[in-house]
Amino acid sequence: MELIFILKIIIIISAVVTAYAVLRNLDIIKIILVYFKDLILRK
């Protein structure tokens, strides 16, 4: 019972960390896409 509880806590923490990392990467990906769009439209 206690092992299952600990595993659930670890899974929840890892899900939160993964979601945070994905959101941070989405911001970076948006910046890169805007940069490439400006490079293409500038020509």
Secondary structure by P-SEA (a helix, b strand, c coil): caaaaaaaaaaaaaaaaaaaaaaaaaaaaaaaaaaaaaaaaac
